[in-house]
């Protein structure tokens, strides 16, 4: 287990130094904290500063959501996963009165499509 410093919390000392000097660079903050008896690098100061800004609710980087493809966002989820077309086909066959009648209707559609 890590030992606690007898002189206090290093991260808290960095946060206090950042609050007292908000425009100071991480190198300057590290020097001030080192004078208090802690071993802090500018990189560690940057980490504490970053975590502090995230915890305070400041606006961070915006994350873009990638879409499934052109027009896919407008389709219902059932269409994107492939089940809706299957259900539509079954509804069509039922509406036609069976598979043979549905095939006959599709043959007529193909004939009309060839003319147009």
C-alpha positions, 0 to 999 in steps of 0.5 A, a space after each residue: 500500500 502507498 504511504 501517505 505523506 506526512 505533510 498532506 495531500 499533493 493533489 490538494 496542494 496543486 489544486 490550491 496553487 492552481 486556485 491561487 494562480 489560475 494563469 500560472 503554467 504547470 511548470 510554475 505550479 510544480 515549482 511552487 508545490 515542490 517548495 512546499 515539500 512535495 515532488 510534483 512534475 509539470 506533467 502531474 500538475 497538468 493531470 490534476 488540472 485536467 481532472 479538476 476541469 472535468 469534475 467542475 463541469 466545464 465544457 469539454 470536447 464534443 463527441 460526434 456520433 457516427 451515423 449508420 449511413 446515408 439516410 439510415 438515421 431516418 429509418 426505423 431501427 427495425 428497417 436497419 436491422 433487417 427484420 422490417 423488410 421480412 415482416 413487410 414481405 410476409 404481410 404482402 404474401 398474406 394480403 395476396 392470399 398466398 405465395 403463388 398469388 404474390 408471385 403472380 402479382 410480382 410478375 405483373 409488376 415486372 411486366 409493367 416495370 419493363 414497359 416503363 
